[in-house]
Amino acid sequence: MELKNVAGEKWVVALSGEVDADNCGAVSEGLLAEKRIAPTLELDVSGLTFLDSSGISALLQVKSDLQADGHDLKLVSPTASVRRVLEITGLLGVFGLEESA
């Protein structure tokens, strides 16, 4: 994970590689550790090559935990494969992504 602060209003976290059963716990812990920093945690998933159901579940839990503390999680720049997984599961809007036209 790579972090960068954008004008104090959001943190951008770049994920790369895979988020699956092997590492989703570590990803969740890392993301939740940043919740105190800014109101919005923006997750750049342009480098994410794979996202399975455990990864989706972890991201949903992170979003829920952040929202409970008055923060938010948004995904940006999904790869075609990640976007397709989110589209199939009906989660594009949940993560702040728009439906394809």
C-alpha positions in Angstrom: 0.0 0.0 0.0 1.2 3.5 -0.9 -0.3 6.5 1.0 -0.5 10.1 0.1 -2.3 13.0 1.7 -4.3 15.3 -0.6 -5.0 18.7 0.9 -5.9 17.3 4.3 -9.3 16.3 3.0 -8.6 12.8 1.9 -5.9 10.2 1.9 -5.2 8.3 -1.3 -4.1 4.8 -0.9 -2.9 2.9 -3.9 -3.3 -0.9 -3.9 -1.5 -3.2 -6.3 -1.4 -6.9 -7.0 -4.1 -9.0 -5.5 -6.6 -8.7 -2.6 -7.7 -12.2 -1.7 -8.1 -14.6 1.3 -4.3 -14.6 1.8 -3.9 -10.9 2.4 -7.4 -9.3 2.9 -6.9 -9.1 6.7 -3.6 -7.2 6.4 -5.2 -4.9 3.8 -8.1 -4.2 6.1 -5.9 -3.4 9.1 -3.7 -1.1 7.0 -6.7 0.8 5.7 -8.4 1.1 9.1 -5.2 2.4 10.6 -5.6 5.5 8.4 -9.1 6.4 9.4 -8.1 9.1 11.9 -6.2 11.1 9.3 -8.8 12.5 6.9 -12.6 12.3 6.3 -12.3 10.3 3.1 -10.0 7.4 2.3 -9.7 7.1 -1.5 -8.5 3.7 -2.7 -6.8 3.8 -6.0 -7.2 0.3 -7.4 -5.7 0.9 -10.8 -2.9 -1.5 -9.9 -5.1 -4.2 -8.6 -5.0 -7.3 -10.7 -7.4 -9.5 -8.7 -10.1 -9.1 -6.2 -12.0 -12.1 -4.8 -15.0 -12.4 -2.5 -12.9 -12.3 0.6 -11.3 -9.1 -0.7 -14.7 -7.6 -1.4 -16.0 -8.6 2.0 -12.9 -6.9 3.6 -13.5 -3.7 1.7 -17.1 -3.6 2.6 -16.2 -4.1 6.3 -13.6 -1.3 6.1 -16.2 1.0 4.5 -18.7 0.1 7.2 -16.2 0.7 10.0 -15.1 4.0 8.5 -18.7 5.2 8.1 -19.4 4.4 11.7 -16.7 6.9 12.6 -17.9 9.5 10.2 -15.4 8.7 7.4 -15.8 7.3 4.0 -14.1 4.9 1.6 -14.2 5.4 -2.2 -12.6 3.3 -4.9 -11.1 5.1 -7.9 -9.6 4.0 -11.2 -10.6 0.3 -11.2 -9.0 -2.0 -13.7 -11.5 -3.6 -16.1 -11.5 -6.9 -14.2 -12.0 -5.3 -10.8 -14.7 -3.1 -12.2 -16.4 -6.1 -13.7 -16.4 -8.0 -10.3 -17.9 -4.9 -8.6 -20.5 -4.6 -11.4 -21.5 -8.3 -11.2 -21.9 -8.0 -7.4 -23.9 -4.8 -7.7 -21.3 -2.8 -5.6 -20.2 -0.1 -8.0 -22.4 2.5 -6.4 -21.5 1.4 -2.9 -17.9 2.2 -3.6 -18.6 5.6 -5.3 -18.2 4.3 -8.8 -20.7 5.1 -11.6 -22.4 2.5 -13.7 -21.1 2.1 -17.2 -23.2 3.7 -19.9 
